[in-house]
Amino acid sequence: MQRKALTALALAGMLVLAGCSGGVGDGTPTATDGAPTTADGEPAQGTSSVVITQAAESGVNFYVSDQENAIADFDHLNVTIAEIGFQRAEGGWSEHAVDNRTVDLTRLQGANATRLTTVQPENGTYTKVFAYVSDVNATLTTGEQVRVKLPSEKLQLNSEFTVGANESTDFVFDIAVHKAGKSGKYILRPVVSQSGTDVPIESVDEDLEVEFADEDSVTRGGNATLAVTRDDEPVENATVEIDGEQAGTTDADGRVTVAIPDEPKFKLIVEAGDDVADLRVTFEREDGESEMEAEEDDREEADDDDDEAERDDERDVDDREENETESGDDDEADDERSLNATFVGEVAPGGNATVSVTANGSAVENATVTVDDEQVGTTDADGRLTVAVPADAEAFEVEISAGEREAELEVDF
């Protein structure tokens, strides 16, 4: 589900800022200095300001992006993902179905990314990530439909990250389409250097917008009308929950009137299909009338131009770093049909390249190796075969098959 981060700040004599000591940045309500409070330290009844922040949610926000390689050749490149998973550092996998979500990589170039899902794996350290691709549909800018190959149905990369208690983690899974030299063929591969939790994100998602239709009407124990929109259009049949209880459903105008709890704080959740806006509302005691100004808290905009420049530099060296496909793994979560193929040592024009093929940690003998659509041999008992690299090659692509299992390697020079 996609989650929208919204912040509304109430201004009344004193500005309440997220991040101040004991303030709303951590979701904890704090009475304004000098304002009357109850014996429990809660704001006293009376005129109050309202602070709305994003409700803290733990879990992993899983984004998909595209490193700009051969994507300019495509009018659209739709990739359908059925499942994602994370390998724990101590062993075992945390797997999550995503209901065959389809993303168009042509919309996700550079820092552009879309949130595929938000999942809740156990707290701990994870070392590998996979995305199970169930379908690829591609059309070139010329209008020609082409087949884009996968090294296996499971795109996988090594990327260590940690999920902490009550923490939200943004993970970007970057996928690039590569052109295999002059062959006219294309292949999808995950890009390690552009993936992980520390890369910039520019969200392309059209999230829910939630605001109070009449800001002055938001008072403890009263009623208030919510307006829910997406891309400036009203959202009908969005459901609203307050502190876990059903509070109403939006009408054709995207509006619903809800009862505000007579409490110093409460949590409000709006759901419309896969989209969710979750807010925490806190009342702060103020002398005099209050005003409330709603504004979007776009955390993606916090990434500065230096981050984007660094990302551009990393793209230039990515192909030199990616000399192996991460098409499978040797543990229980691997698809039995997948092969793990790598180049042993350096691959250069005019030299020899040794291909190593394994499955579930064991060498694969008699795997067929094809170069430029021509069969060049089969692997030996150690799962290896050495082949010649053309001296004038701009790229070197190798296809490996063993029964119904396939893998593919590519190096651009």
N, C-alpha and C positions, 0 to 999 in steps of 0.2 A: 504494500500500500504506500502511496505517496503521502508525505506529511508536509504541511505548510507551516512555516515558522512565521508567526505574526506577533507584533508587539504593539500595545497601546499604552501610551503614557498619559497620566493625568497631571495637569499643571494647575496648582492652586496656591499662590503665595510662595511656595517653595517647589522646585523641580525635584521629583523623585527619580534617581538614576539607577539603572541596573549596574551592579558591580560595586556600589558603595558598601561600606562595612555593614553587614547584616541586612542588606537591601534585597531587592527583588531578584537580583541576578541569580541567586541560588534557590529561588522559589519560596523564600521564607518571608512572611509579611513582617514589616517593621513600622511601628507607629512613628509619625513625624515628631521630631524633637519638640517637647513642650506640650504636645497634644494629650488630652486626658485619656487614660486607659482604664480597663477594668482591673480587678484584683489578679486576674490571670495574665495581665500584660497585653490583652487584646485591645484594639481601638474601641473607644466608647461609642455608643450610639449617637447619631447626629449627622451633621453634614460631613461628607467624606469624599475623598478622591478615589479614583479607581485605577488600578494598575493591572494590565493584562500582559502576561508573558507566555512564551511557549512552554507548555508542560514538559517537564524533563522525562525523556523516554530512553531506556537503555536498549541497546541492540545495534545491528549493523545495517546502515543504509547502503544498499548495493547499487552502484551506478555503472552504466556502460558508456564507454567513449570510444573514439576511433582516432588512432594515430594516422596523420595524413601521409599516406604512401601512394597507392594507386587509386585512391577513392575518387579523384577527379575524373576518372574514366567512366563513372557510373551516374546514371540518372537516379536510380535507387538501388540500395543493397539491403534487403530486408532479412534480418537474422532472427529466427524464432528460438527462444531459450525455454527449455522445459524444467530445468533443475539447476540449482547451484549447490556448492558444498565447500566446506572448509576442513582441512586436516588438522587435528590437534597435535601439538608438539609432542605429547606423550603417547600418541597413537589413536587411531579411530577417526571417524568422519562425522561431521555435523551436516546433514543433507536437508535441503529445503526445496520443495516443489514451487514453481512460480507460474503454473498454469499456462504454459506456452505463450509467454509474452513476446511480441514481435517489436523489434526496434529497427529503424532505418539508419544505417551507419552514415549515410550522406548528410544527415542532420547533426551528426555528433563529432564533427571534425575538430581537432585541436582540443581546447579545454571544454568544449561543449559536451554535456553529458546528460543522460536521462536516468532517473531513479527507477530501477527495475522492480525493487521490492525492499521492504524493511523486515529483517528476520531477527530472531532472538536466540542466538547460540549461547551455550554455557560460557560463563566467564573463564578466561584463560588465554593462552597463547596459541596461535594458529600459524602454520608454516606453508601451507599450500592451498590454492583456491582453484575450483573448476567451475566451468559453465557447460552444461550439456545442451548442445545445439540439435534441435529436432528438424529444422528446415532452413534452407537458404534460397532466397529468390532474388535474382539480380538482373538488371537491365542496364546496358551501356547507354551513354549519351547519344549514340547513333540509333537507338531504338532496338538494338539486337539483344535478345536474351542470351545470357551466358551461364555456364555452370561454374560456380565458385567452389573449389574443393576445400575440404577440411582434412587436417592431418589425422584426425579421428573425430568421432561425434562429441568427444569430451575435450574442450579446450581447457588447458591447465597451465598454471604458472606457479613458480615458487615466490612467495611474498609473505614475509612474517609480519604479523600484527597482533595486538592484544585487545581483548574485549574485557573491560572492567565493569565492576558493579555500578549500576545506575549511570552508565556512560553511554553516549551516542557516538558511534564511529561511522565515518563516511569512507567506504572502500570503492575505488574506481577499478573496474576490470576493462582494460583497454584492448581493443581488437583492431588489427590492421589487415587490409587486403593487399597482397603483393602480386605483382605481375612477374611471371616466370620467364625472364629474358625476352626473347623474340618469339616464343612459342605461342603467345596469345592466351595462355592459360593463367588463371588466377587462383590464389590460395589464401585462406584466412589463417592468421596466427595471433595468439595473444602476445602483447608487448610488455615485457617485464618492466622496462625502464619508465613506462608511462602509466603503470598500475600501482595500486597501493593506497595507503591512507594519507600520504603527504603530497599529493599532486593537486593542482588547482582545479576547481570545478566551476563551470558556467552552466547552470541548469537551463534546459530548454523546455522544461515541463510547464504546462499550464495548470497551476495549482488553484486550490480553492481560495477565495477571498472571503473573509468573514468579518463583519463589522456590525456595531450597533446602529440601527437606523436613527435613533435619537439618543445621543450620548448622555444628555442630561437626565435621561430616565433611568439610568443604571444606578439603583440604590438597593441596599440590603432589604430583603423582604418585599420588594416591589416586583413589577413586571417590566420586561424590556423586549423590544423587537430586534431580532437578528436579521441581517440581510446577507445572503449567501450568493456569490457570483463566481463564475469561471470565465476568464477572458472577457470580462465586462458583461457577460450574459447571465441572467438569473438561473439558479439551479433549483429545479423542482424536485420534491421528494427526498431532499437531503434530511437525514435524521440527526437529531440533537439529543445528546445525553448530558446530564449534569450530575456529577459525582456518582456515575454508574447507573443512574435512573433515567428512563426515557422521558424526554421533556417536550418533544414535539417534532413535526415534520414540515418542511418548507412547502409553501403553496406555489402556484404558477409564477408568482412574482419573486420567488426565491426568498420569501420572508416567513418568519414564524415568531410568535410571541411566547416567551417562556417566563416561568416564575423564577425569580432570583432568590436563592436561599438567604435566610437571615443569619448569615455566617460571615466571619471576617475573610474567608477565602473559600473558593470552590474551583473544581475542574470542569471545563466544558469541552465536549468533543462533538464535532460535526463530521458526518460521513456521507459521501456521495459516490457510490460505486467503489473503486479502488482508492479514491482520494480521501484523505483525512486531514482536518485541521483540529489540533488539540491545543487548548488554551488554559492557562491558570489565571483566575481572577482574584485579585486581592484588594481589599478596601483599606485606605489609609485615612486616618482622622485628620481633618483640616478645619481651620476657622474660616468661615466665609464660603462662598459658592465655589464649585469645582468645575473644571473643564476637562474634557477627555479628547485627546487627539490620537487617532489610530494610524499607525504607519507600519509598513511591511519591514520585517527584519530579514533582509536578504543576506544570509551569511556567505553566499558565494561571492558577493561583491567585496568581501574583506580581503580576498587575494589580490595582491597588487601587481603592477606591470612587471616587476622583477621576477615574480614567479612564472609569468607567461614567457618571459625572455629565456629563463632557464629551461623551460619545457621545450622551447624551440631549439635550443642548443642540443638537448638530449636526443631530439628526433634525428639530428644529423649523424649521430654515432650509433643509433639503435641497430641498424642493419649489421654493423660490424660486430655488435655484441650478441646478436641472435644467430648463432650457427647451428642451433639444434632445435628440433621441434619438441614441444612439451605435450606430446599427444597421448600420453598414458602414464601409469604409475604402477608400482609393483606391490600394491597392497590390496586389501579385500575390496576396496571401493572401485577398482578398475573394471571396466567393461571387458568381458572375456574376449571380445573381438578386437580389442585395441592392441597395437604394437607400439613399442617404444624404440625409435630409431634416432641415432646420433651419428655425427661425423667424429672420427677419432683423429685428433690433431688438427693441424691447419689445412685449409682448403684454398688453393690458389690456381689461377689459370696456368695451363701447361704442366701441372703436377699431377699427382695421384691423390685420390681421396678414398679413405677407408670408411665403409659404412658398417656400423654395429647395430644389430637388431636383437631386441629382447622382448619377452612378454612375461609378466609376473616375476621378473627378476632372473629368468632363465634365458640362455641363448636360444635363438630360433634358427634351426638349420633348414636349408633348402628354401629359404625365402627368395622369391624372384625379385631381382633388381632391374629397373628400367630407367634408361637415360634418354631424354628426347624421344620418347615413344618407341625406343628400341631396347629389347631385352639384352642385357650385357652379362648376366650370370646369376648364380644363386649363392647364398651364404653358406659358409662351411660349418663344421661342428661347433665352432666358437661363435656362430652367428655373425660372421664378418665376410666382407668382400671388398677388394680394392679395385677401383675403377679409375680410368684416365679422365682428366679434366681438359677440355679443349683449350688451346693456348689463346684463342681469340674470344673466349666466352665472356659475356657481360654478366651472366648469371649461370648458376649450375643447379639444376633441379633433378632430384632422384625420387622415383616412386618405388615403394616396396610393398609386396603383397605375399601373404601366406594364407592360402585358402580364401576365406571370406574376409580376412583381416587385412587392413591396409594402413600404410603410413607414408608420409611424404616429407622430404627435406629440400630446402632451398637456400642458396647463398647468393647474394648479389655482390658483384665485385665493383 
